[in-house]
Amino acid sequence: MSELLSPLEWFFVVLLAVVPLAGLGLHLWIMFIGHGKRDQNDEQAP
């Protein structure tokens, strides 16, 4: 199958596969780990 595409074309194939996966990982990190979430103490401060 490697004879079907040139190395440069394989680079773009891999790039188009990695970018959505990286976006999915970023969104899951934000949702589940709570990046930037305020603590309860911050909300109660005057």
Summary of the structure (lengths in Angstrom):
residues: 46
radius of gyration: 20.0
end to end distance: 64.6
largest distance: 66.6
contacts: 70
relative contact order: 0.08
helix: 70%
strand: 0%
